[in-house]
Amino acid sequence: MLKRTLAAMALTTIVASSNAAFADDAQIADLIKAAQQEGAVWSLAMPDPWANWKETWQDITNLYGIEHIDTDMSSAQEIAKFDAEKNNPTGDIGDIGQAFAEVAVKKGVTQPYKPTTWDSIPDWAKDQDGHWCLAYTGTIAFMTNITLVKNPPKSWADLLKGDYKITVGDVGIAAQANNAVLAAAIGLGGDETNLKPAYEFFGELARQGRLLFTDPSLANLEKGEVEVALLWDFNALNYRDQVDPTRFDVTIPEEGSVTSGYTTIINKYAAHPNAAKLAREFIFSDKGQINLARGYARPIRSDVVLPEDVKAKLIPDEAYKNARPIKDFAAWEKSSRQMPRMWQEYVLIHQQ
């Protein structure tokens, strides 16, 4: 009983520090009690190294005595797993890309839960009923090996004028590479409905023999095989610090870029639904948001005050002034389906 009381007090403190709007202490205490009775939470695609999930799961286990198991997989696989295992679920909560959020809702595999910090989550980053809400975002950035490129690019125009090679990844397949195309379109005057400026841009780079389609992975960066890569900012910053912070420059393109995010979804058929709700509650608390920032992800709540050592790991806020979230997901979904054909027509045809 004492442990449960202390756990309730701990989360109540976390929630209070987050300016909770509509949950009282008794509701939080009841949620903790129900979650502890379930005793475990099974997550999908929330592994220890990604976005510092390790610290969040450790905090939840230490505070509430709830065991945790994760199985890594893609966003599409998560949704399919929730749907296929209705009668014998092995996943309670998952982390999926924003583009998959409405897919999950339409599939009918989610259940709503609004954390007590709901009002501090931007409207564009949440479902009005609480089926999904972004916990953190990523923005396409340039990662430059400054031992190989002495004048690191700051803009899409700089990329076009350079003499170095640019690694974009597997466009048409990899989400990060696809979003790099959308980021270029936004920066060059296009949008979700019009990716032509980006195709023409990358086509010109291909004609110059300066476009590489290999994976801008940590291993390739370590080997010095990447001069400039297009990556999510949280991947770029993480790789930078793992390899050598003095070797790399990470910047958001000045003309514009795309910001997207990742959302938790709670399985409609979860074996441990209250533990999943408690996990979401913690993720959106101040402590949970700071944990994500320690993993280089930009927390969705702008009212969270990050410790100075955490802020120092991230790109300054002013660099994101021309980055924007996806506005038209239906158009982006249509453009994404057409991307393999358009990439072949505009870009791969010039591959040297």
C-alpha positions in Angstrom: 0.0 0.0 0.0 2.8 2.4 0.9 4.5 1.7 -2.5 1.3 2.5 -4.3 0.7 5.6 -2.3 4.2 6.9 -3.0 3.9 6.0 -6.7 0.6 8.0 -6.9 2.2 10.9 -5.2 5.2 10.8 -7.6 3.0 10.9 -10.7 0.8 13.5 -9.2 3.9 15.7 -8.7 4.9 15.1 -12.3 1.5 16.0 -13.5 1.2 19.1 -11.3 4.5 20.3 -12.7 3.1 19.9 -16.1 0.1 22.2 -15.5 -2.4 19.4 -15.6 -5.8 20.8 -16.6 -8.6 18.3 -15.8 -7.3 15.2 -13.8 -7.4 15.2 -10.1 -5.2 13.3 -7.7 -7.8 10.6 -7.2 -8.0 9.8 -10.9 -4.3 9.5 -11.2 -4.1 7.3 -8.1 -6.9 5.0 -9.5 -5.0 4.7 -12.8 -1.8 3.8 -11.1 -3.6 1.2 -8.9 -5.2 -0.4 -12.0 -1.9 -0.4 -13.9 -0.1 -2.0 -11.0 -2.7 -4.7 -10.8 -2.0 -5.5 -14.5 1.7 -5.6 -13.6 3.2 -5.2 -17.1 3.2 -3.1 -20.3 4.1 -4.5 -23.7 5.3 -2.0 -26.2 5.9 -2.1 -30.0 8.7 -0.1 -31.7 9.8 1.7 -28.5 13.3 0.2 -28.1 15.8 1.4 -25.6 18.1 3.3 -28.1 15.4 5.2 -30.0 14.6 8.6 -28.5 15.9 7.5 -25.1 12.9 5.2 -24.5 15.3 3.3 -22.2 15.1 6.0 -19.5 11.3 6.3 -19.7 10.8 2.6 -19.3 13.3 2.5 -16.4 11.4 5.4 -14.7 8.0 3.7 -15.2 9.4 0.4 -13.8 11.1 2.1 -10.8 8.1 4.3 -9.9 5.3 1.8 -10.3 6.9 -1.7 -10.4 5.5 -2.4 -13.8 7.5 -4.8 -16.0 8.2 -3.8 -19.6 8.9 -5.7 -22.8 9.4 -4.2 -26.3 9.3 -5.7 -29.7 10.7 -3.6 -32.5 8.9 -3.3 -35.9 7.7 -0.8 -38.5 4.6 1.4 -38.1 2.6 -0.7 -40.6 3.6 -3.9 -38.8 2.4 -2.5 -35.5 -1.1 -1.7 -36.9 -1.3 -5.1 -38.5 -0.3 -6.8 -35.3 -2.9 -5.0 -33.2 -5.5 -6.1 -35.8 -4.4 -9.7 -36.1 -4.1 -10.4 -32.4 -7.6 -9.2 -31.2 -8.1 -12.3 -29.1 -4.6 -12.8 -27.9 -2.8 -9.4 -27.9 0.9 -9.2 -27.3 1.2 -5.4 -27.7 -0.4 -2.7 -25.5 1.1 0.5 -26.8 3.0 1.3 -30.0 5.0 4.2 -31.5 4.2 5.0 -35.1 4.9 7.7 -37.6 2.3 10.5 -37.9 1.5 9.5 -41.4 0.2 6.2 -40.0 -2.0 7.6 -37.2 -5.2 8.0 -39.1 -4.6 4.6 -40.8 -4.6 3.0 -37.3 -7.8 4.9 -36.3 -9.6 3.9 -39.5 -8.5 0.3 -38.9 -10.3 0.4 -35.6 -7.4 -0.8 -33.5 -6.9 2.1 -31.2 -8.5 3.3 -28.0 -8.5 6.9 -26.8 -6.7 8.3 -23.8 -6.1 12.0 -23.2 -3.1 12.6 -20.9 -3.5 15.3 -18.3 -1.2 17.6 -20.3 -3.6 17.5 -23.3 -4.1 21.2 -23.5 -0.4 21.8 -24.0 -0.2 19.6 -27.1 -0.7 21.6 -30.3 -4.0 20.9 -32.2 -2.2 19.8 -35.3 -0.4 17.1 -33.3 -3.3 15.3 -31.8 -6.6 13.5 -32.6 -9.5 15.4 -31.1 -10.8 12.2 -29.4 -7.4 11.2 -28.0 -6.7 8.2 -30.3 -3.3 9.6 -31.1 -1.1 12.5 -30.1 2.5 13.2 -31.1 5.0 12.9 -28.3 8.0 14.2 -30.3 8.9 15.5 -33.7 11.7 15.3 -36.2 12.7 17.7 -39.0 14.8 16.9 -42.1 18.3 18.3 -41.6 21.6 18.4 -43.4 24.4 16.4 -41.7 27.8 17.4 -43.1 31.2 15.7 -42.5 33.3 18.9 -42.0 36.5 17.0 -42.3 35.5 16.3 -46.0 33.4 19.4 -46.7 35.0 22.6 -45.5 32.0 24.9 -46.2 28.9 23.0 -44.9 25.7 23.8 -46.7 23.0 25.8 -44.9 20.4 25.9 -47.6 19.0 23.9 -50.5 20.6 26.4 -52.8 24.0 25.7 -51.2 23.5 22.0 -51.9 23.0 22.7 -55.6 26.2 24.9 -55.8 28.5 22.5 -54.0 31.0 20.0 -55.3 30.4 17.2 -52.7 28.2 14.2 -52.9 24.8 14.1 -51.1 23.4 10.9 -49.7 19.6 10.7 -49.7 18.8 7.0 -49.0 16.2 4.8 -50.6 13.6 7.1 -51.9 10.2 5.4 -52.5 10.8 3.0 -49.7 12.4 4.6 -46.6 10.2 7.1 -44.8 13.2 9.3 -43.9 14.2 9.5 -47.6 10.7 10.2 -48.7 10.4 13.0 -46.2 13.7 14.4 -47.5 12.0 14.8 -50.9 9.0 16.5 -49.3 11.4 18.8 -47.3 13.1 19.8 -50.5 9.8 20.5 -52.1 8.7 22.7 -49.3 12.0 24.6 -49.3 11.8 25.1 -53.0 8.3 26.4 -53.2 6.3 23.1 -53.5 4.2 21.3 -51.0 2.4 17.9 -50.4 0.5 18.3 -53.6 3.5 19.4 -55.7 6.8 17.6 -55.4 8.0 18.6 -58.9 10.5 21.3 -57.5 12.1 18.5 -55.5 12.3 16.0 -58.3 13.9 18.6 -60.6 16.3 19.5 -57.8 17.4 16.0 -57.2 17.4 15.3 -60.9 20.0 18.1 -61.4 22.1 16.6 -58.6 22.0 13.3 -60.3 23.0 14.8 -63.6 26.0 16.3 -61.8 26.9 12.9 -60.5 26.6 14.1 -57.0 23.6 12.1 -55.6 24.1 8.9 -53.7 21.3 6.4 -52.9 23.1 4.4 -50.1 21.8 4.4 -46.6 23.2 7.3 -44.5 23.7 4.9 -41.7 25.8 5.2 -38.6 28.3 2.7 -40.0 28.7 4.6 -43.3 29.1 7.8 -41.4 31.8 6.3 -39.1 33.7 5.0 -42.2 33.8 8.5 -43.7 31.8 7.4 -46.7 29.2 10.2 -46.4 29.9 13.8 -47.2 26.4 15.4 -46.7 23.4 13.4 -45.7 19.7 14.2 -45.5 18.4 12.9 -42.2 15.9 13.4 -39.4 17.5 15.9 -37.0 17.3 13.5 -34.1 19.1 10.8 -36.1 21.7 13.2 -37.3 22.4 14.6 -33.8 22.5 11.1 -32.3 24.9 9.9 -35.0 27.1 13.0 -34.6 27.6 12.4 -30.9 28.1 8.7 -31.3 30.9 9.1 -33.9 32.6 12.4 -33.0 30.8 15.8 -32.4 33.8 17.6 -33.9 33.5 15.9 -37.2 29.9 16.9 -38.1 27.7 19.9 -38.7 24.0 19.5 -38.4 21.6 22.2 -39.6 18.0 22.8 -40.7 17.9 24.1 -44.3 17.2 27.8 -44.3 14.5 28.0 -47.0 12.3 25.4 -45.3 11.9 21.8 -44.3 9.3 19.3 -43.1 8.5 18.5 -39.5 6.8 15.3 -38.7 6.4 13.2 -35.6 5.8 10.0 -33.8 2.7 9.2 -31.8 1.8 6.5 -29.3 -1.3 4.4 -30.1 -2.9 2.3 -27.4 -4.2 -1.1 -28.6 -8.0 -1.3 -28.5 -7.6 -4.9 -27.4 -4.6 -4.4 -25.0 -4.0 -7.0 -22.3 -2.8 -4.2 -20.1 -4.8 -1.1 -21.1 -4.3 0.9 -17.8 -0.6 0.3 -17.9 -0.6 1.6 -21.5 -2.5 4.7 -20.4 -0.1 5.3 -17.5 2.8 5.0 -19.9 1.2 7.7 -22.2 0.6 9.8 -19.1 4.2 9.6 -18.1 5.5 10.2 -21.7 3.6 13.5 -21.8 4.7 14.6 -18.4 7.6 17.1 -18.0 10.0 14.2 -17.1 8.8 12.1 -20.0 9.3 14.9 -22.4 12.8 15.7 -21.1 13.7 12.0 -21.5 12.8 12.2 -25.2 14.9 15.4 -25.6 17.8 13.5 -24.0 17.4 11.2 -27.0 17.6 14.1 -29.4 13.9 14.1 -30.2 12.2 17.5 -29.9 9.4 17.2 -27.4 5.9 18.2 -28.6 5.2 20.3 -25.5 6.7 23.7 -25.8 5.9 24.6 -22.2 8.5 22.1 -20.9 11.6 23.8 -19.6 14.6 21.7 -20.7 17.7 21.4 -18.5 20.7 23.3 -20.0 22.6 20.2 -20.7 19.7 18.8 -22.7 19.2 22.1 -24.6 22.8 22.1 -25.5 22.4 18.7 -27.4 19.7 20.1 -29.7 19.6 22.6 -32.6 18.5 26.1 -31.4 14.7 26.8 -31.8 15.3 29.7 -34.2 16.7 27.3 -36.8 13.3 25.8 -37.3 11.5 29.0 -38.2 10.8 27.9 -41.8 10.2 24.2 -41.0 6.5 23.2 -41.0 4.4 20.1 -40.3 2.6 18.2 -43.0 -0.7 20.1 -43.7 -2.5 17.7 -46.1 -2.0 14.1 -45.3 -4.4 12.9 -48.0 -2.3 14.7 -50.6 1.0 13.5 -49.1 -0.3 9.9 -49.1 -1.2 10.2 -52.8 2.2 11.8 -53.7 4.0 9.1 -51.7 2.4 6.4 -53.8 3.5 8.1 -57.0 7.0 8.7 -55.7 8.8 5.5 -57.0 7.6 6.3 -60.6 8.4 10.0 -60.4 11.8 9.3 -58.9 12.6 7.0 -61.7 11.4 9.5 -64.3 13.1 12.6 -62.9 16.1 11.3 -61.0 17.2 7.7 -61.6 17.2 8.2 -65.3 20.3 10.5 -64.8 22.1 8.1 -62.4 25.8 7.9 -63.4 
